[in-house]
Amino acid sequence: MDLGFHPYSKSNQLAGHQKEKDTPKFKVQKPRKNRKPKSNKNVEMFHNRKVPHWKQRDAVNRKTANQTLRFYGEACAICGDPNYQLHHIQHKGYGIGGRGVWRNLVPLCELHHTGAEGVHTIKAFDQFWKDKHDKLFGPHYFKDRWDLWMEGLIENPTEELYEKFMQSQERR
């Protein structure tokens, strides 16, 4: 009688316990019926033209900043401090309508912009700039070419027609 240990082979041990590995089953996606194509809801259309987003129209680029500085000089418009910040006279933002055009900007130092004597703290001071630009450039000083075109004041939103309209408003 042999009482020695005789282990089963690995295949005999696992027989019946392992399932054969199946290849993964991929579901074929069927196209959904009655599904509308995705559309960008942030794009504003007017007379079949895409109008740029208000955030792009409120931004101040280098060309616009240089035009403002040519008009006012490269310093604060009040005290002449060479460290200036560009202030939107008609504030930009959600439907307010102040655009990043040079007629809507004025260079102000930190004290006169956001400080204790600034336009953001003293509302009468802010109104002073609005009245001044209204007299200098007309009632549409804060609008860009897209605003004027959507209001029907110019035929097309081109730079030439925009400048021509704004110069006619300045002469009044």
KERO-820100 format. One record per residue (C-alpha): residue in one letter; x, y, z. Coordinates in Angstrom, 1 decimal. Example, Ala and Ser with C-alpha at 12.3 -4.5 7.8 and 13.67 -1.06 7.14 Angstrom:
<rs>
<r><rest>a</rest><x>12.3</x><y>-4.5</y><z>7.8</z></r>
<r><rest>s</rest><x>13.7</x><y>-1.1</y><z>7.1</z></r>
</rs>
This chain:
<rs>
<r><rest>m</rest><x>0.0</x><y>0.0</y><z>0.0</z></r>
<r><rest>d</rest><x>1.4</x><y>3.3</y><z>-1.2</z></r>
<r><rest>l</rest><x>0.4</x><y>6.2</y><z>1.1</z></r>
<r><rest>g</rest><x>2.5</x><y>8.8</y><z>-0.8</z></r>
<r><rest>f</rest><x>1.1</x><y>12.1</y><z>-1.9</z></r>
<r><rest>h</rest><x>0.2</x><y>12.2</y><z>-5.5</z></r>
<r><rest>p</rest><x>-1.2</x><y>15.6</y><z>-6.5</z></r>
<r><rest>y</rest><x>-3.5</x><y>16.0</y><z>-9.4</z></r>
<r><rest>s</rest><x>-2.3</x><y>17.9</y><z>-12.4</z></r>
<r><rest>k</rest><x>-3.3</x><y>21.6</y><z>-12.8</z></r>
<r><rest>s</rest><x>-5.7</x><y>20.7</y><z>-15.6</z></r>
<r><rest>n</rest><x>-7.4</x><y>18.0</y><z>-13.5</z></r>
<r><rest>q</rest><x>-7.7</x><y>20.4</y><z>-10.6</z></r>
<r><rest>l</rest><x>-9.4</x><y>23.1</y><z>-12.6</z></r>
<r><rest>a</rest><x>-11.5</x><y>20.9</y><z>-14.8</z></r>
<r><rest>g</rest><x>-15.1</x><y>22.1</y><z>-14.6</z></r>
<r><rest>h</rest><x>-14.3</x><y>25.2</y><z>-12.6</z></r>
<r><rest>q</rest><x>-13.0</x><y>27.5</y><z>-15.4</z></r>
<r><rest>k</rest><x>-15.2</x><y>28.8</y><z>-18.1</z></r>
<r><rest>e</rest><x>-13.8</x><y>29.4</y><z>-21.5</z></r>
<r><rest>k</rest><x>-13.1</x><y>33.0</y><z>-22.1</z></r>
<r><rest>d</rest><x>-15.5</x><y>34.5</y><z>-24.5</z></r>
<r><rest>t</rest><x>-14.6</x><y>37.3</y><z>-26.8</z></r>
<r><rest>p</rest><x>-16.2</x><y>40.5</y><z>-25.7</z></r>
<r><rest>k</rest><x>-19.5</x><y>41.3</y><z>-27.2</z></r>
<r><rest>f</rest><x>-19.9</x><y>44.8</y><z>-28.6</z></r>
<r><rest>k</rest><x>-23.3</x><y>46.2</y><z>-29.0</z></r>
<r><rest>v</rest><x>-23.9</x><y>47.8</y><z>-32.3</z></r>
<r><rest>q</rest><x>-25.4</x><y>51.2</y><z>-31.8</z></r>
<r><rest>k</rest><x>-28.4</x><y>51.8</y><z>-33.9</z></r>
<r><rest>p</rest><x>-29.1</x><y>55.4</y><z>-35.0</z></r>
<r><rest>r</rest><x>-31.8</x><y>56.9</y><z>-32.9</z></r>
<r><rest>k</rest><x>-34.9</x><y>57.9</y><z>-34.7</z></r>
<r><rest>n</rest><x>-36.3</x><y>61.5</y><z>-34.4</z></r>
<r><rest>r</rest><x>-33.1</x><y>62.9</y><z>-33.0</z></r>
<r><rest>k</rest><x>-32.2</x><y>66.4</y><z>-33.9</z></r>
<r><rest>p</rest><x>-28.6</x><y>67.2</y><z>-34.8</z></r>
<r><rest>k</rest><x>-26.6</x><y>69.0</y><z>-32.1</z></r>
<r><rest>s</rest><x>-26.4</x><y>72.7</y><z>-32.6</z></r>
<r><rest>n</rest><x>-24.4</x><y>75.3</y><z>-30.8</z></r>
<r><rest>k</rest><x>-26.9</x><y>77.4</y><z>-28.8</z></r>
<r><rest>n</rest><x>-24.3</x><y>80.2</y><z>-28.1</z></r>
<r><rest>v</rest><x>-24.2</x><y>81.3</y><z>-31.7</z></r>
<r><rest>e</rest><x>-26.4</x><y>84.3</y><z>-32.4</z></r>
<r><rest>m</rest><x>-27.8</x><y>84.6</y><z>-35.9</z></r>
<r><rest>f</rest><x>-29.2</x><y>87.7</y><z>-37.5</z></r>
<r><rest>h</rest><x>-30.3</x><y>87.8</y><z>-41.1</z></r>
<r><rest>n</rest><x>-28.5</x><y>84.5</y><z>-41.7</z></r>
<r><rest>r</rest><x>-25.2</x><y>85.9</y><z>-40.4</z></r>
<r><rest>k</rest><x>-23.3</x><y>84.7</y><z>-37.4</z></r>
<r><rest>v</rest><x>-22.8</x><y>87.5</y><z>-34.9</z></r>
<r><rest>p</rest><x>-19.7</x><y>87.2</y><z>-32.7</z></r>
<r><rest>h</rest><x>-20.3</x><y>86.4</y><z>-29.0</z></r>
<r><rest>w</rest><x>-20.6</x><y>89.4</y><z>-26.7</z></r>
<r><rest>k</rest><x>-17.5</x><y>88.4</y><z>-24.8</z></r>
<r><rest>q</rest><x>-15.4</x><y>88.7</y><z>-28.1</z></r>
<r><rest>r</rest><x>-17.1</x><y>92.0</y><z>-28.9</z></r>
<r><rest>d</rest><x>-16.4</x><y>93.4</y><z>-25.4</z></r>
<r><rest>a</rest><x>-12.7</x><y>92.6</y><z>-25.5</z></r>
<r><rest>v</rest><x>-10.1</x><y>95.3</y><z>-26.1</z></r>
<r><rest>n</rest><x>-7.4</x><y>94.5</y><z>-28.6</z></r>
<r><rest>r</rest><x>-4.1</x><y>96.3</y><z>-29.1</z></r>
<r><rest>k</rest><x>-5.4</x><y>98.3</y><z>-32.1</z></r>
<r><rest>t</rest><x>-8.4</x><y>99.6</y><z>-30.1</z></r>
<r><rest>a</rest><x>-6.2</x><y>100.4</y><z>-27.1</z></r>
<r><rest>n</rest><x>-3.8</x><y>102.4</y><z>-29.3</z></r>
<r><rest>q</rest><x>-6.7</x><y>104.4</y><z>-30.8</z></r>
<r><rest>t</rest><x>-7.9</x><y>105.3</y><z>-27.3</z></r>
<r><rest>l</rest><x>-4.4</x><y>106.4</y><z>-26.3</z></r>
<r><rest>r</rest><x>-3.9</x><y>108.5</y><z>-29.4</z></r>
<r><rest>f</rest><x>-7.1</x><y>110.4</y><z>-28.5</z></r>
<r><rest>y</rest><x>-6.4</x><y>110.9</y><z>-24.8</z></r>
<r><rest>g</rest><x>-2.6</x><y>110.5</y><z>-24.6</z></r>
<r><rest>e</rest><x>-0.7</x><y>107.7</y><z>-22.9</z></r>
<r><rest>a</rest><x>-1.6</x><y>108.7</y><z>-19.3</z></r>
<r><rest>c</rest><x>-4.6</x><y>109.0</y><z>-17.0</z></r>
<r><rest>a</rest><x>-7.1</x><y>111.4</y><z>-18.6</z></r>
<r><rest>i</rest><x>-7.6</x><y>113.2</y><z>-15.2</z></r>
<r><rest>c</rest><x>-4.3</x><y>113.5</y><z>-13.4</z></r>
<r><rest>g</rest><x>-1.7</x><y>112.5</y><z>-16.1</z></r>
<r><rest>d</rest><x>-0.3</x><y>109.5</y><z>-14.3</z></r>
<r><rest>p</rest><x>1.6</x><y>107.3</y><z>-16.8</z></r>
<r><rest>n</rest><x>0.4</x><y>104.1</y><z>-15.1</z></r>
<r><rest>y</rest><x>-3.1</x><y>103.7</y><z>-16.6</z></r>
<r><rest>q</rest><x>-5.9</x><y>101.2</y><z>-17.0</z></r>
<r><rest>l</rest><x>-8.5</x><y>101.3</y><z>-19.7</z></r>
<r><rest>h</rest><x>-12.0</x><y>101.8</y><z>-18.4</z></r>
<r><rest>h</rest><x>-15.2</x><y>100.9</y><z>-20.3</z></r>
<r><rest>i</rest><x>-17.5</x><y>104.0</y><z>-19.9</z></r>
<r><rest>q</rest><x>-20.6</x><y>102.0</y><z>-20.8</z></r>
<r><rest>h</rest><x>-19.9</x><y>98.9</y><z>-18.8</z></r>
<r><rest>k</rest><x>-19.5</x><y>95.6</y><z>-20.6</z></r>
<r><rest>g</rest><x>-21.4</x><y>92.5</y><z>-19.7</z></r>
<r><rest>y</rest><x>-24.6</x><y>90.6</y><z>-19.9</z></r>
<r><rest>g</rest><x>-26.8</x><y>92.6</y><z>-22.2</z></r>
<r><rest>i</rest><x>-25.6</x><y>96.0</y><z>-20.9</z></r>
<r><rest>g</rest><x>-24.0</x><y>96.6</y><z>-24.3</z></r>
<r><rest>g</rest><x>-20.7</x><y>98.5</y><z>-23.6</z></r>
<r><rest>r</rest><x>-18.4</x><y>97.2</y><z>-26.3</z></r>
<r><rest>g</rest><x>-14.6</x><y>97.2</y><z>-26.6</z></r>
<r><rest>v</rest><x>-14.5</x><y>100.1</y><z>-29.1</z></r>
<r><rest>w</rest><x>-12.1</x><y>103.0</y><z>-28.6</z></r>
<r><rest>r</rest><x>-14.9</x><y>105.6</y><z>-28.2</z></r>
<r><rest>n</rest><x>-16.1</x><y>103.6</y><z>-25.2</z></r>
<r><rest>l</rest><x>-12.7</x><y>103.6</y><z>-23.4</z></r>
<r><rest>v</rest><x>-10.8</x><y>106.1</y><z>-21.3</z></r>
<r><rest>p</rest><x>-7.4</x><y>105.6</y><z>-19.7</z></r>
<r><rest>l</rest><x>-7.5</x><y>106.1</y><z>-15.9</z></r>
<r><rest>c</rest><x>-4.9</x><y>105.6</y><z>-13.2</z></r>
<r><rest>e</rest><x>-5.7</x><y>103.1</y><z>-10.5</z></r>
<r><rest>l</rest><x>-6.9</x><y>105.8</y><z>-8.1</z></r>
<r><rest>h</rest><x>-9.4</x><y>107.2</y><z>-10.6</z></r>
<r><rest>h</rest><x>-10.4</x><y>103.8</y><z>-11.9</z></r>
<r><rest>t</rest><x>-11.0</x><y>101.5</y><z>-8.9</z></r>
<r><rest>g</rest><x>-9.7</x><y>103.5</y><z>-6.0</z></r>
<r><rest>a</rest><x>-11.5</x><y>105.7</y><z>-3.5</z></r>
<r><rest>e</rest><x>-11.9</x><y>108.5</y><z>-6.0</z></r>
<r><rest>g</rest><x>-12.6</x><y>106.1</y><z>-8.9</z></r>
<r><rest>v</rest><x>-15.5</x><y>105.7</y><z>-11.3</z></r>
<r><rest>h</rest><x>-16.3</x><y>102.3</y><z>-9.9</z></r>
<r><rest>t</rest><x>-17.0</x><y>103.8</y><z>-6.4</z></r>
<r><rest>i</rest><x>-18.4</x><y>107.3</y><z>-7.3</z></r>
<r><rest>k</rest><x>-21.5</x><y>106.9</y><z>-9.5</z></r>
<r><rest>a</rest><x>-21.6</x><y>110.7</y><z>-10.3</z></r>
<r><rest>f</rest><x>-18.1</x><y>110.5</y><z>-11.7</z></r>
<r><rest>d</rest><x>-19.1</x><y>107.5</y><z>-13.9</z></r>
<r><rest>q</rest><x>-22.1</x><y>109.6</y><z>-15.2</z></r>
<r><rest>f</rest><x>-19.7</x><y>112.5</y><z>-16.0</z></r>
<r><rest>w</rest><x>-17.8</x><y>110.3</y><z>-18.4</z></r>
<r><rest>k</rest><x>-21.0</x><y>109.0</y><z>-20.0</z></r>
<r><rest>d</rest><x>-22.3</x><y>112.5</y><z>-20.6</z></r>
<r><rest>k</rest><x>-18.9</x><y>113.7</y><z>-21.9</z></r>
<r><rest>h</rest><x>-18.6</x><y>110.9</y><z>-24.4</z></r>
<r><rest>d</rest><x>-22.3</x><y>111.3</y><z>-25.4</z></r>
<r><rest>k</rest><x>-21.5</x><y>115.0</y><z>-26.3</z></r>
<r><rest>l</rest><x>-18.2</x><y>114.1</y><z>-28.1</z></r>
<r><rest>f</rest><x>-19.2</x><y>111.0</y><z>-30.1</z></r>
<r><rest>g</rest><x>-23.0</x><y>110.9</y><z>-30.1</z></r>
<r><rest>p</rest><x>-25.5</x><y>108.6</y><z>-28.4</z></r>
<r><rest>h</rest><x>-24.1</x><y>105.5</y><z>-30.0</z></r>
<r><rest>y</rest><x>-20.5</x><y>105.9</y><z>-28.8</z></r>
<r><rest>f</rest><x>-20.5</x><y>102.5</y><z>-26.9</z></r>
<r><rest>k</rest><x>-21.8</x><y>100.4</y><z>-29.8</z></r>
<r><rest>d</rest><x>-19.9</x><y>98.3</y><z>-32.3</z></r>
<r><rest>r</rest><x>-20.6</x><y>97.7</y><z>-35.9</z></r>
<r><rest>w</rest><x>-22.7</x><y>94.6</y><z>-35.1</z></r>
<r><rest>d</rest><x>-25.0</x><y>96.6</y><z>-32.7</z></r>
<r><rest>l</rest><x>-25.5</x><y>99.3</y><z>-35.3</z></r>
<r><rest>w</rest><x>-26.3</x><y>96.8</y><z>-38.0</z></r>
<r><rest>m</rest><x>-28.8</x><y>94.8</y><z>-35.9</z></r>
<r><rest>e</rest><x>-30.5</x><y>98.1</y><z>-35.0</z></r>
<r><rest>g</rest><x>-30.8</x><y>99.0</y><z>-38.7</z></r>
<r><rest>l</rest><x>-28.5</x><y>102.1</y><z>-38.5</z></r>
<r><rest>i</rest><x>-26.0</x><y>100.8</y><z>-41.1</z></r>
<r><rest>e</rest><x>-26.6</x><y>98.5</y><z>-44.1</z></r>
<r><rest>n</rest><x>-23.8</x><y>96.0</y><z>-43.4</z></r>
<r><rest>p</rest><x>-21.5</x><y>95.3</y><z>-40.5</z></r>
<r><rest>t</rest><x>-18.3</x><y>96.6</y><z>-42.2</z></r>
<r><rest>e</rest><x>-15.6</x><y>98.8</y><z>-40.6</z></r>
<r><rest>e</rest><x>-16.0</x><y>101.4</y><z>-43.4</z></r>
<r><rest>l</rest><x>-19.8</x><y>101.9</y><z>-42.9</z></r>
<r><rest>y</rest><x>-19.3</x><y>101.8</y><z>-39.1</z></r>
<r><rest>e</rest><x>-16.7</x><y>104.6</y><z>-39.1</z></r>
<r><rest>k</rest><x>-18.7</x><y>106.7</y><z>-41.6</z></r>
<r><rest>f</rest><x>-21.7</x><y>106.5</y><z>-39.3</z></r>
<r><rest>m</rest><x>-19.7</x><y>107.3</y><z>-36.2</z></r>
<r><rest>q</rest><x>-18.1</x><y>110.3</y><z>-37.8</z></r>
<r><rest>s</rest><x>-21.5</x><y>111.6</y><z>-38.9</z></r>
<r><rest>q</rest><x>-22.6</x><y>111.3</y><z>-35.3</z></r>
<r><rest>e</rest><x>-19.5</x><y>113.2</y><z>-34.1</z></r>
<r><rest>r</rest><x>-20.3</x><y>116.1</y><z>-36.5</z></r>
<r><rest>r</rest><x>-23.7</x><y>116.7</y><z>-34.9</z></r>
</rs>
